[in-house]
């Protein structure tokens, strides 16, 4: 087992537990957080990233939690040794985290009539469906995440290691409130596809379909954006 596999798995599961958890709290019927809004969701995802990275790093992983991050760093550095185990861990962790969210809100699925709200707990979907435009949005979101991450890790900024998870969480919050509206800002293939698979296989009352026609957008977009971001960061001396 590659060093960091367990950390990436546990960190990504934590990410989804908190991240999909806040969406469930806001969207599912008869939750005490119901209708608390977009700002709560974006804040919850920021905390989810912070908690996920802390768990992953504590368990000996770099805290990527995101195949787009793993692939972007592999492309920029030329080191592909951890790509397969890390991405496998991230998808498995995301699936496990989604199951925990389902269990935590077990009594509320049947109380929620809207199938779209149930799906939105697990994965993203566009506000206006246009695959080309949606892909561009996810590319920009993935680019923003990795470009700022490169700045955080640069010698010029010299961020202390213990502060990096907090700052990355704030970056994700910023992406959510600034760029998240058009597509729900997946910016992470595992975050979207792992829980989407969980939605498809779990016995969720009245769940409807899993929108597989859209599922490639939040996978492809963040990967393209992340790779472009780190290649530009490398070319301009940021890393």
N, C-alpha and C positions, 0 to 999 in steps of 0.2 A: 504494500500500500504506500503510495507516494506521501511524502511529508506534506502535511497541510490538508490532506483529503478530509479528515474528520472535522477539522476546523472550518473548512469551507462549507461542509454539509451542515454542521450545527449553526454556523453563522447565517447561512441562507435560510434555514428553517426558522431561525429567530426573526430575520428580516420579514418573512412572509407572515409569521404569527402576528407581529405587531402591525405590519402594513396592510395585509388583507383584513386583519382584525379591526382596524379603525374604519375601513370601508364598510364592513359588516355592521359595526356599531352605529354608523350614520345612516345606512340604507335599509336595513332589515326592520320589519314592522315590530312594534312594541319593545324595541330596545330603548334604553334610557337615553342613548345618544342620538336617537333617530332625528333626522332633519337638522343636525347641528352644522352641516355645511362643508363647503369646499376647503375653507381655511383649516378646519379640524382635520380633514383628510390629508391635506398637504403637510400639516404639522406632524400628524401621526406617522406619515411615511418618513419624515426627517428623523424622528425618534427611532423608527424601525431600522433605518440605515445605521445610525449611531450604535444601537444595541447589537445589531448583527455584526458590525465590524469589530466591536469590543469582544464579543464571544469568539469570533473567528481568530482574532489575534491572540487572545488568551489561550486558545487551543493550538497555537503554533502555525497558523495559516496567515497569509498576507492580508486576508480580508477583502478579496475581490468581490465575492458574492454575485458575480455578474459575468457571463461568458463574453460580453462585449469588452469588458475590462481585461479579462484574461487574454483574449485574442489580440487586442490592441497592444498590450505590453509584449506579447510574444512577437508580433510583427515588428515592433519598434526595436526590440533588443536582440531578436534572432534566437532567443531561447524558447524552444517549443516543448521542453521536457515535461512541463506540468499541465499542458493544455488539456489533454484528454482526461486525466484524473480530476482536475479542478472543475471542468465543465460538467463531468458526470456527477460530482459531489454537489454542485450548485443545483442541477436539475432535480436530483433526489431530495435534497434539502428543501427546495421549493415545494415539491409534492407533499412532503411530510408536514411542512408548515401549513399548507392549505387544509390538510386533514384536521390538524389541530384547531384551525379556525372554524371549520365545519362543526367539530365537536363542541367547541366553546359556545357556539350560537345555536345549538341543536334544536332548541324549542322555537326558534324564530323563522325557520325556513318555511314551515307550513303556514305560518301566520302572514307571510309575505306573498301577495298575489302576483306581483309583477315579475315575470321571468327574467326580464332584462336587469332588474336590480340584483337578483340572485347571481346572475352571471358576472355582473360588475364587481361583486365581492372578490371574485377569483382572478379576473383578467380584464384587460383594457378593451375599449371599443371607441370608435370615432364619434364625435359630435355630429359631423357631417361626413357621410361615407363617400370618399373619393380616394381610391387606393394610391394614386400618384401623389396627391397632396398629403395624405396621411403618412406616406413613406417619407416625404421630405421633412415633415414635422418630427418624426422619430429620428431621422438622421441628424437634424439640428439638435435635438435633445441629447442624443448620444454624444455628439460632438461637444456640446457645452459641458457635459459631465466630465469627459476625459480631458478636455483642454484645461479646465480649471483644476482638475486633479493633478495634471502635469505641473501647473503653476504652484500648487500647494507643496509638491515634492521637489521643486527646483532649489538650486543652491542660493539663488537670490532671495527667495522668500524664507528659506531655512525654517520651515515649520517644525516645532518640536514634535517628536513622534506621538507623545501622549495627547496632543491637541488635534492631530490630523483627523481622527474619527469624528470629532465634534464639528470640524470645519466641513468635512465631506457631507455630514448630515445637513448642515446649513445650505450647502450647494444644492442638494436634492430638494430642499424646501424652496429655494429660489427658482429652480427649474419648474417645480410644481405650480407656484403662484404666477410665474411669468410665461411659461410655455406649455403648461399642462392641459389647458382647456380643449384644444382640438382633438387630441387622441387619448387623454388620460395618462400621458407620459410614462409609458412602460420603461423606456431607457434601459431595459434589462431583459434579454430573451428568456432567462430562467424564471424571472419573476412573473412573466406572462404565461409562458407555455407550460411550465410545471403545474401551476394551479389550474390552468385550463384543462389539462389532462385529468386532474383531480375532480374538477366539475363534471367531466364526462363520465367518470366511473363511479362516483359516490352516489348513494341513494338519497339524493336531495329531493324533497317533496316538490312536485310541480316545477321542475327546473328548466325544461325546454332544452333547446340546442346549445352547443358550445361555440358557435360562430367560427367554424374552422376556415371559412372563406377569407376571414380577416387575419387569421392567426400568423401568417407569414410576415406581416408588416412589422409587428413589434419584435420580431426575431431578426429580420434582415436590417431594418433601419438603424438600430443602435450599434450593430456591428460595423456597418459602413461608417457611421459618424465617429465612433470611437477610434477606428483605425486611422481615419483622416486626421483626427485631432492630434494623436500622438506622433504621427509622421510630420505634421506641421510643427508641433512642439519640438521635435528633434531637429528639424531643419532650421528652426529659428534660435536654437541654443537653449531652449527652456529645459531640456533634459539631455 
